[in-house]
Amino acid sequence: MTAAIRHGDFTNLAKAYVNRPAYSQTVLTCLVRHIDVPRADLTFADVGAGTGKLTHMLLDLGLSGYAVEPNEAMRQEGMVCCGTGARLAWFAGSAEATGLPDRSVDWVAMASSFHWPDTARALTEFHRILRPGGFFTVLYNPRDLDNDPLQKAIDDAIKAIVPDLKRVTSAAGDLMRHLDGTLTASGKFGDLLFIEAPHEERMTAARYMGVWHSVNDIQVQAGPERWRRILSMIEDQIAGRSEIVARYRTRSWTVKAR
């Protein structure tokens, strides 16, 4: 019997996370240039790294650093995906307590995960581990529903099945609307930069279903019976497609440590 999915617990979803979309290469390249530290010297901390989707992209850009992930199953999958060695070390920490030394990194990033921690405590921790003048970036990767009829149809159908659904990670939610103020209110960070870019992810039908199998918040709120209806509906929507072109918009908010 499959264990019940709990809100915020990704243990039973870790193996599906490999299917998740990447982030915009354009956004990441711009951010690395903004940080203005030679790539060979730039040390990052990917906090809430999950299975290493962002971590892998940062390594591909020639950076070195740390991946911090509290969930053991996610961390183990990430170590398989990204490896360990001279350029990357994994820590079993959290945003509020990373386990990293003081002033040890130039750049902290949280990708699609800043809605989980106590933000005030996390920002204090990030300020501690950042070198003077270092940067913190929040990234989200919402589906571009305005320009993606397939995903819009799926989204509408999900809302019909679960009318009271509240998406935790929605980039249009309260956290995102107030993120500018959240990042600068403590006085520890300033000089906010917002970057957004569209991008496409080409997937097989199997991988696209794998993305949905990795979703936590809908599963929890829908319950087993309605979740089965949702998966069946998505399978019907993509039936006969050899490839799904899914459209996203990577959004990033970056602040500089004072």
Beta strands, then each sheet from edge to edge (+ up, - down):
strand 1: 43-47
strand 2: 64-68
strand 3: 88-91
strand 4: 105-111
strand 5: 130-140
strand 6: 189-203
strand 7: 244-257
sheet 1: 3+ 2+ 1+ 4+ 5+ 7- 6+
end
